[in-house]
């Protein structure tokens, strides 16, 4: 099992406590600037959409977008 999966299966109270304990630690992604994979608007739209938010789904293109849109709006 991956470490992230194991962490995600912890009790919610433990996860919240860990988040609070580490809230003041800055995020240091390995890349920054134009080489950062999240720097492009398309990647940001994809990330937001796969997290279940539909605000930027119209920015996405491709054969799976209609299926994703249907799944997100049918809830």
N, C-alpha and C positions, 0 to 999 in steps of 0.2 A: 504494500500500500504506500502511495506517495505521502510525503510528510504533510502536504497541504490538505489532502483528503482526511488524514488522521486528525489534523487540527480542526477541520470543519465539522467533524463528528463529535467534538467535545460538547459538553453542556453549554447552553447559551449563556448562563451566568459566568462560566469560566472564560468564554470568548470575550464577553463584554469587559471582564476584569483585565484580560490581557490587552485589549484595545486601549483601555484607560491607562494602564501602566506604561504603554509605549506611545501614547498620543503625542508626546513632545519630541519624539525622534523624527527627524526629517526623512522624507523618502529620497533615496539616492538611486535612481535608475541607472543602469550601466551606460546608457547612451543619452545624448542630449542634442538639442538643435535639430537640423534637418535630417540627421541620421536616426533620430529616435523614431521607433516604429509607430508611436502614437502621435507623432507630429503632424501627420497628414489629416486633413478634415475627413477623408473617406475612412481612415482607420478609427477615428474618434466616433464617427457615425456607426460603424460596424460594432464597436465595443459597446456603445450605449444601447444599440438595438438588441444585441445578443444578451444583454442584461435585462431585457424585457421592457425597455422604454421605447415608445414609438415616435418620439419627438423628431428624430432625424432619419427615419426609415425612408423617406422620399429621396434622400441623398444617395441611397444605395441602388446599384444596378446589378443585373445578372439573373440567371435562371431560378435561383432559390428565393429571390426577394418576395415574390407573390405568395409562396408557401409560408414564409416567415411572417409576412403581414397577416395572412389568414389566421395563423396560429396565435399571434399576439392580440388580434382584435376579436377573436371568438370567445374570449374568457368572460 
